[in-house]
Amino acid sequence: MGAKDHHTAVIQLFDLLESRYAMRVIWALSDGHPQTFRLLQDSVGGVTPNTLNTRLKELRAAHLVDHGGDGYRLTSQGADLARRMNDVQQFASKWSHQQARAAAHAA
């Protein structure tokens, strides 16, 4: 895979994740417990059944989410992504505090 292919893969992943509620679905399933459609809808919050269904189809097609007899769950790839998203969340928290401090000093 060349640099251009890696760049394309990142863009494709980000395009999927910026779809409304996609990251929330991954967060909701990141504890490893399967969730039914209704429970997942409650966990995500504010999502219509139609939108959730569309997002789940996209996440399943991307092999990040799977559905078994007990509900939706992250695949091993989806769980890996959730762990990496947690790293980004920690970075974002530190970054946000630094931005706030810089703004306070500038005022």
N, C-alpha and C positions, 0 to 999 in steps of 0.2 A: 504494500500500500504506500503510494507516494504521498508527499505533503498535501497535494491538491485533494487526494482521496480522503485524507484525514480531515481536512477542512470541510469537505462536502459532508462527511459523516457527522461532524459537530453541528453543522447548519441543519441537517435533517433532524437530529435529536432535539436541538433547540426549537425548531419549528413545531415538533410534536409537543414538547413540554410547555410552550407558550400558549397552546390551545387552552381555552378557558376550562378550568378545573382539573386539567391533566395532572399537575403537580399535587393538587389536593388529594386526588385519588391515590396517588403513590404514597403520600404521607399517611393517609388513612389506613392503608394496608401494610405500612412499614413495621407494625408490631408483630407481624407474622401470623396473626389470627385471621382465618377466612371470614369474609362478611357477605351476607346476602345482599341482593340489590337494594332492598329497603334500608337495611342497616348502613350500607355504604352511602346511600343518599342522605341519611341523617348525619353520618360522620363528616361528609363533605360539606353539607349545609348550603342551602340556597340554590341548589342545582335542580333543574327540571328533569323528570324521568327521560325525556327525549334526549337532552344534552348528555346526561350521564350514560345513556345507552350508546350514543355516538362515541363518546370518549372511551368507554370500555371496549368497543369494537376496535378503535384505533390502537389502544394500548395492547389489546390481545394480538392484533395483526403485527405489532412491533415486538411481540414476544416478551413483553414486560409484565403482563397480567395474564392469569389463566383462570379458568372456571372449573371447579370440581363439584362433586356432589354436595359439599358443605358450603359452597359460595366462592366468591372471588378471592384470589390471593396473588401475591407477587411471584413471578418466576424467579429462578436464581439470578437471572440478569436484572430483573426488576429490583430485587433485594440489594444487589450490588449497586445499582443506580441510587437507591434510597440512602445507602450508606454514604455515597459520594455527595449526595445532596445535603446530607447532614454536615459534612465537612464544609460545604459552601455556606450553609447557614451559620456555622461558627465563624467563618471568615467574614460574612456579611455583618454579623453582630459587632465584631471588633472594628471593622471598617466604619460602621455607622457611629460608634462611639468616638472614633478618631475625627470623623467629619464634624460631629457636634462640638468637640473640643476646639477644633480649628475655627469653627464659626464663632464660638464664644470668645476666643482670643482676638478675632478680627473685629468684633463689635466694640 
